[in-house]
Amino acid sequence: MAHEVRVKIDTAVVAHKDLEVVVKSDDGKIGTLLISKGNIEWLPKGNSVNKQRLSWAKFAEFMEEYGKPAKAK
């Protein structure tokens, strides 16, 4: 399954406006990842109201526990 990831960048530094990453699969849009200086949020497709939010500290914990190991370049 191929994924398409598009990034809308309005600025080099994330300050007052979120960095928006739209994620799509072969079946269509999966959702939108919103990255801000305070947290990271997931907005599932078809949902314009309820986001899933994690602080950066909680996101780091989540990735360390559930992320798949991969070599860094």
N, C-alpha and C positions, 0 to 999 in steps of 0.2 A: 504494500500500500504506500503510494507516494503522498507526501504532504507538501502543501504550498504554504510558505510562511512569508507574509508581507509586513514590512515595517514602515510606519509613517513617522518620520523624524522631523520635528519642527525646530529643534534646537540641539546643540551638542551636549548641553548639560540639562538633566531632568530637574526642573525647578518647580514651577507652578502648574505645568501641564503634563499629563501622563504621556509616556511613550506607549504607543498602541501597536500591538502585534496581532494581526489577524491570521488565524491558523485554519487551513482547509485541507481536507482529504479528497480522495477520488469521489466520495459521496457528497461533497459540499462543505460548507463552513462547519467547523467544530466549535469554534468560539474565539474570543478575543482576550489576549493577555494584556493587562494594563500595568505598567511599571512606573512607580513614582519614587520619590526620595524617601517616603515614609513606609511604603509597603508594596506588595505585589498582589494583584487581584485577577481573578478568572471570571469572565462573563460568558457563560455557555450560550451556544446559538439559540435563537428564539427567545432569549430572556433579556429584556432591556431594563430590568429593575433590580434583581437580586444577584449580587456579585459574591464570590467567595474570596475572602481577604486573609492574607497572612502578613505578619510583620516580617522584616528581613531576618530577624533572629529565628523566628518560627520556621520560615522557609528553609534556612540553613539546616536546622534540626531535621526537618522533614526530608530534605535531600540526603542528608547523611544516613538517615534510617532506611529510607525507601528507594533512593536513587541507585541506578545500576552503575557499578564501577566502570570507568573508561579512562584510557590514557590521555593525559594532557599533553598538548604539543609544546 
